[in-house]
């Protein structure tokens, strides 16, 4: 493979197309079965009726923030939120204001985040990396980024003073076994959300969603997931299935950060291996569909596309100018 960083400058259709075209013949053969992929813009999301199924509701970022903020204000038993990254901005301020207000009222509030949230700051078209006492900037306005980093530090300190976040989150502490915490969930009383949404302005411009659920079984499961993140119980990957569920194939898969082990990845590979000629699949991810990112999964999918399965890759990169996702279609499907 070449030395190009697949996460660098992948910010839209033109950049993604250039990256695909820039792959060597060997890379393209390994990743895409030797075929040239087509890249096309994905239209801006249309307004839609809220999608509901039983006790589940699919929400976009704006629906999620509005709903969660309202529920926090109404909370009586407790509010628990876990994200990888966050920032206080116009889009997320309603949630953080609600958390502070509810915490002061005496209702338990706990906000957990990954340590990367402390040393990776975005503002406008640029980003800043905190390296001890130094702030390294890339793109954007240097002074604006430095001010954003100082503001973020003050806000984290405010959450700690309010008793909403544990100062120990600044360090790996007893969580050395974990590399990063990628979970995004929220629990308010007897309702819960899980999905892909970090609490940053950037996440409102990416293909993010949250699934709201009121089923007591799954709410209790997410409470256990949150508790695991807080206490880091020695454990391995987990698979949660609801006894007697209407759809027994529905499950929640949880990675516990063990190196070279992923129950989620293994399940996705098995799904790919089950594809038959004429079947269709969509792979939605942050990075381009190349082996260095997806490993065996791309090898399996490439082989299945050679066997006439139809593949679509939806890429929502976290580039410096990421605004909307790009769609890459495999050799058995024309661009949409």
N, C-alpha and C positions, 0 to 999 in steps of 0.2 A: 504494500500500500504506500501511497505517497505521504508526505509529511504535512499535507494541508489539514488544518483543524476543521472538522465537519461542522462545528458550531459557529465558525467565524463567518460573518457577513452573509449568512443565509437569511435574507430579510424579505423575500418575496419571489415572484415568478421569475424575474430576470436573473436574480442571483442564483436561485435554485437551478434554473436551466443551465446557467454557466457552469455551476458546480458539476451537474450531471455530465455535461459535455466535456468537462475537464478531467473526468476519470480516465485512467488508462484503459486500454482495451481489455486487459486482464481483469481489472476491477469491475468493469461493466459486465463482462462475461460472467464473473462469479456472482455479482449481485443481481443482474437482471436477465440472465440467460442469453446474453449476447445481443439482446434487442435494444433498440433506441426507445427511450421512454418519452412520452409527451407530457409537457408541463402546461397547466392552464390555471388562470385565476379562478378562485372560488368566490362566488358572488357574496356580497354583504348579506348577513342573515336577515331574513324577512321577519316581520312581526308574526307571532303565532299564538294560538291559544295554549295556555299552560297544559303540558302533557301529564296526564294522571293515569295511573293504573293501580286500582285497589288502594293500598296504603302508601303508595309511592308517587312522587311528583318530581318531574325533571325541570330544573330551573336554570336559566341563564344567569350570568354574573349579577345583572341588575336586579332580577327577581330575587336572587339569593340574598343580596345585601339588604334589600327592602324588607323581605320576610324575616330574616334573622334579626334585624334591628328591632322590628316590632315585637318579636317573641322575647327578646332579651328584656325589653321594657316590662313585659307581662310576667316574667319569670318569678316563680315562688320557691323552687327547690334548689336550683343551681344552674350555672352556665359554664360550659367547658369547651374551649376552642383549641384546636391544634393545627398549625400550618408550618410550612417550611420557611417562607419568607413573608414579610409584611412591611407596610409603611403607612404612616398617617397622611392621607391626602383627601381631597374633596370627595372621592368615591368611597373611601373606607371610613371616613370620620364618623358617620352615623353609628357604625358598629362600636368603635372605640369609645365614643361618648356614652353610648348605652351601657357598655361594660363598666365604665367608671361610675356612672350613676347607680347602677344596680349593685355594684360592690359596696358603695357607701351606704346603701339601704340595708345591708346586712345579709343579703343573699350571697352564698358562696360563688365566687367567680375565679376561674383559673384559665390562663392563657399560656399555651406552650408553643414554642417555636424552635426551629433549628438554629444552631450557632451561625450558619452562613448568613442569616438575616442581619447579623451585626456587622459583617465586613463586606457586604456587597450592596451598594447603593445605586439606584438609578434616578436620573433626573433629565427630562427632555430626551435628547438623542444621545446622551452620554451615560457613563457608569463609572463608579468609583469603587476601589478596593482598599479596605483598611488593612494596613500591614503594621501592626504595633502602633507606633506614634506617627506613622506616615500614611498619607492618603494618596494612592496612585490613581490617576484619572485616565479615562480613555474615551475620546470623542466628547462632544458637548462643550459647555463652558466650564472651565476649571474652577472658577470661583463659585459658580452656582452649585457645582457638585460638592465642593468643600463645605459650603453652607448646608446643603442637604444632609451631608454626613453628620455635621454637628447637631442639626435639628433632630435627626434620627436618634442619636445618642441621648439627647435630652428627653425624647419621648420614651425610650426604653427605660431610662432612669425613673421617669414619672410612673410608668406601669409598675415598677418594682416598689416605689415608695407607696403607691396605692395598695400594694399587696396583691396585685392581679397576676404578676409574673414573678417567678423565682429567680433571684440573682444568680443562682447556680447554673441557669441556662446559658450564661455567658461562656462557660467552660464545658468541656465534655464531661467533667465530673465522673460520676459512676456509670456514664454511658459510653465508655471507651470502646465497648464491643461494637457499638453502632458507628457506621460511617456518617450517614446523614439521615434525618427524619423527613421523609417525603409525604407523610400522611397529611391529608387535608380533611378535617372533620369539625363538626360543631354539634353540641348537645345542649338543649335547653329543656329542662324538666323531662317530659316524656316524648319529645320529638328530637330527631337527629338528622344531620346532613352529612354526606360523604361524596367526594368527587375530586376535581382537579384544580380547585380554585385557591390560589394564594391570595393574600389580602394586599395587593399592590395595584397601582393605576394600570400598569402594563397588562395585568391579567384580565382587564375589561376589554382589551383589544385582541385577545387570543381566543382560540376555540376551547373555552372552559365551560364546565357545567357542574352542578351539584344535584345530587339526588336526595330529596327529602323523604323521610320515612317515619311513620308513626306506629309501625308494627312493634309491639313490646319486645319480641324476641330480638329483632335486629337493633333496636335502641339499646338493649342490654349488652349486645355484642359490641357495639361501638363504645359503650362505657368501659368495657373490659379492654378494648384496644387503647383507649385513652389512658386507662390506669397502667397498662403495660409501658406506655411511653413515659409516664411519670416515674415509674419505679424500676423499669428495665429488668423485669423478672427474667432469670436465665431460662431461655426457651428456644424452640426452633420455629420454623414456619408453621402457620396454622391454616386450617380450612374449616370454616364455620358453615354448617348446613342446618336448616330448620327442620326438625322432625315433623313428618306429616305435611310438609309444604305442598301446595297445589302444583308447583313446578319443582320437583326434586332436584333438577339440575342447577337450580339457583344456589349460588354459594358465594361467600366472601372469603377471598384468599389474602393472607397477610404475610408479608416477608418480614423477618425479624433481623435482617442485616447480617446474616451469616455469609461469609465470602464463598463464592462459587456454589451458592445454593439459592434457588428462587422457585418457590411453588407457583408463583404467577407466570414466570417465564416458561416453566415446564408445561403448564397447562396450555399456554398459547401455542407452543410447539406441537403439542398433541392435537390441538384444533386444526393447525395447518396441515399436519400429516393426514387428517381425516378428509381433506378436500378431494372431491371427485371431479373428473372432466366435466366442464360446463358449470361447475359451482362458481360462485362469486364471493369475494372477500374484500374487506376494507381494512387497512392498517393505518391507524391514526397515531401520530407521534410527533415529538418535538424535533427530531433529527431526520435527515435524509435517509432513505432506505438503502443503506450500504452495509456490508458485512462488519465493518469495524464497530458499528453501533448495534447491530442486531444479531450477529453471529449465526448460529445454526438456523435460526428462524428464517433468515433471508435465503439460506441455501435450500431449505425446504420449500419456501414459497416460489423461488425461482424454478425449481424442478416441477412444481405443480402448475406453474404458468406455461411451461413447455408442454405439459400434458393437457393444455386447453382450459385450465382454470382461469377465471378472469379476476385480475387484481387491480385495486386502486389504493394508492398511498396518499393520505392527507397529511401534509407536513405543516405544523404550526410552530415555526422556529422562534426562539427567544433572542432574536437578533436585535441590534441596536435600534433598528427602525421597524421592527416587526409591527405590522398593522393588520394584515389579514393572511390567512393560510394559503398555501399553494397545493394544487392537486397534481399528483404524478400518476399517470395511468400506465399499466403494464401492457405487454405486447398483445394480449388478447382482448384489449378494450381500447376504443378510440377515445380521444379527449372529449370531455363533455362541454 
